[in-house]
């Protein structure tokens, strides 16, 4: 390393795995200490939201696991980059790719899974209403002529891309949070629950647009939309995609770091920084 600390430690009986694991735990504990200072606020907030202590413990564990994974990623970049500033920048870019890049990728890829269908809509032609009809108290919408219009409509199979969202660290927390109780025993107004609802709507199978007849039923489609929203609120949580992805990233980062710390090195350029 640039401080000349790593080389003497590599001359001891410590293995490359010991060094990598020690550096990981030392860096991770800094984040743990910071989280401990916020723990009373987290516990109070979740209890006020009618969530149990067991659910709070799961949430905290997921946060710690996510931080552990990002720390391991930073350690892996540190073992590659020749300068510490470069490793920090690359680690931040990786975290940014998980937190923001996944959302951008989802938005960019959505048109690729979209389809176009022809939809016919029948509705009352208010432009045909006369001034006399509009001023008549007995005038009803049913007296207007019914017109028909056909136009292209689009719908997307976002369920094919939902994995991009599920690996997002914020969405992972939302999928870990307790489900909404529609009977009012638990709150469903938190930001995490809102994220769960939005992601669940993308995970649900796509429903193609259908012909609409507002002449026969002015409220057509309203109940179906409300039912889908309620279904999204209670849709089964899926934190396993995110947890599995982070587990792979954690294991891969550690494996790469250990291999970079093995001595003797075969060949190194002048001024190369190792871990």
N, C-alpha and C positions, 0 to 999 in steps of 0.2 A: 504494500500500500504506500501512499505518498508519505505517510508518517513513519514508515519503517517499522511498523508493529507486527505485521503479518509474518514476515520472514523468520524472525526469532521463534515465533510460536510454531511455525512449521518444522522447526528443528527439534521440537519436543516430541513426546509420545502421543500427542493429540493427533487424531486422524482428521482427514479432510471433512468427514461427516461431523466430527465434534466441533470443528471450527465453524462450519456452516450453520449447524444447529444453535451454537452459542451466539453467533452474530444475529441469527433470526430472533431468538428469544429475548436478547438484550434490546433489540430495536422494538420488538412487539410490546415489551413491558412498559415502554414509554407511553404507548397508546393506551394500554390497560390502565395505567395510573390516571391518565387524562379522563378516561371513561368512568373510573371510580368516583371522581369528583362530581360527575353528572348523575351518578346512579340514584341518589335520593330524589332528584327531580323526575327521572324516568319512572321510578317506582310510584311516586305520588301521582303522576299523570296517568299511568295505566290503571292504577287502583280507582281513581276518580272516573275512569272510563268503564268501570265494572269488569275489568279484566283480572284474572287470577294471578297470584304470584308465580305459579308454574308457567303461565304464558309469558309473563315478564322475563322469567329466567331464560326461556327459549329465545326471546327476542334479543336479550343481551348476549347470549351465546352465539347467535348468528352474526351479530355485530362484531364480536371478537374474532370469529372465524373469518369474516370478510376482511377485517384489518390484518389478520395474520397472513392471508393470501396476498394482499397488496404489498405487505412488507416483504414477503418472499420474492415477489416479482421485482421489487426494488433491489433486493440483494442480488438477484440474477443479473439484472442490468449492471449493477455495480461490478460484477465479476467480468463483464464484457468490455465496458467503456474504459478508455485509458485515463479519463479525467473524471473526477467526482461530480463536477457540474453537469457533465454529459449524462451520467447515470441518473442523477436527480431529474433532469429534464425528460429522459426516456421513461422513467417510472411515472412521472406526472402525465405524460402522453398516454401511457397504457391505461392508467386509471381513468383518464378522460375518455379514452375509447370505450371503456366499459360503461361509464356513466352517461356520456353524451353521444358517443359514436354509435352505440346500439340504437338509439332513438333516430339518429340521422339515417342509418342503414335501413331501418324499418320504413321510414318515410320514402326513401329512394326506391326501395324494392317493392313497395305496395302496388305501383302501376303494373309491375311485371306479373302480378297474380290477379289482375282485374279483368273482368269480362263485360262485354256490352250486350244488352238485350233491348228488344223493342217493347215499350210499355204503352198501353192505350189508357187514356184517362177521360172520363166523362164528367162534366161539371156544368153547373148553371152559368149561363152567360149574363153576368150583371151589366155588361155594356149594352145589352139590348133593352134594359129597363128604361122606361120613359120617365120624365119628370112627374107626370101625373101618377104613375104607379108608385114612385118613391114617396110621394106625399100622401098616399092613401094608407090609412091605418090598417085596413084589412088586407093589404098586400102581403103576400108570402113568397118565399123563395121558390116554392113549387110552381108558381105561375110563370117563372122564367123559362125560356127554351133551354134544352140540354144540348151541349155541343160536345164533340168528340175530338180528341187530339192524340196523335201518335208521335212519340219522340224516343230517341235513344237514352237508355239509363245504364249506369255503371254500378257494379258491385264487386267487392274484393274478397278473395279467399285469404283474409288476414290470419286465419288459423294456421296457415302454412308457414307464416313468418313469426308466430308468437314466441318461438324460442329466442329470437333476438331480444325481445323485451324481458323475458324471464331471466336472462343473465345480467340484466342491469342491477346494480347493487341496491338502488332505491326500490325497485320493483321486487327484488328478493325480500326485502323487509316487509313490503306490503303483502306479499304472499305468505309470509310467516305470521303476520298479525292475525288475531282471532277473527272469525267470520262474523258478519252482521247478524244480529237477532232481530227479525222483523217484528217480534212481539213487543219490542221496546225494553227488553231486559238488559241490553247492551247497546252502546252508542254505535251509530254507523255514520257519523258525520266527520270522522277524522280524515286527515289527508291521506293516510295509508289506505283507509277503506275506499276513498275516492280513486286512488291509483289501482286498487284491486278491481274495482268495478270497470274502469276503463280498459285494463288489460284483459279482463274476463270477456268483455265484448269483442275483443280481437281474437280471443281463443275459441269463442263459440263458432260453430259451423256457419258458413255464409248463407244468408237467405236472399235469393234473387228477387228483385222487384217484381211485383205482379200488377196486372191491370187493376185500375181503381175506378170505381163508379160512385162518385160523390152525389150523383143525382138520386140514386136509390138509397144511399146511406151517407149522409153528410159527415158522420163521425168515422168513416171508414179508415181503418189503420191505426186509430188512436189507442185502442185497447191492446193491439198486438205490440205496439212500441213500448207501452207501459209494462207489459208482461216480460218483454225481453230485458228491460232495465232491471226489473226485480230479479229475474233469473241471473243476471250478471252479478248482482250484489251477493247472491248466495251460491255462486258458482264455486265448485271445489277448488281449494287452493292448490297451487303446484310450485312449491319452493324447491323441488328436487332437481329441476333442470339447472337452476342457478347454483345450488349447493354442489351438484356433481361437477359443473364446470369449474367452480372455484377449487374443488378438491383436486381436479386434474392440473389446474394451474399451479396450485401449491406443491404438489408432488413433482411436477415437471421443473418448476423453478428450483426446488431443492436439489433435484438430481443434477441439473445443469451446474448449479453453484458448486456442488461437491466435486464434480469432474473438473471444474476450473481450478479448484484449490489443491488438487492432487499434485504431489511433487515426486520425482523431479519433472520439470517442464521439458517438453521436447524442443521447443523453439519459441523465443519471445523477442519482439522488437525492442529496441532501445527506448527506455522511458515508459514501458508498458505498465499500467496500473492493474493489479490483481486484487479483486474484492476490496 
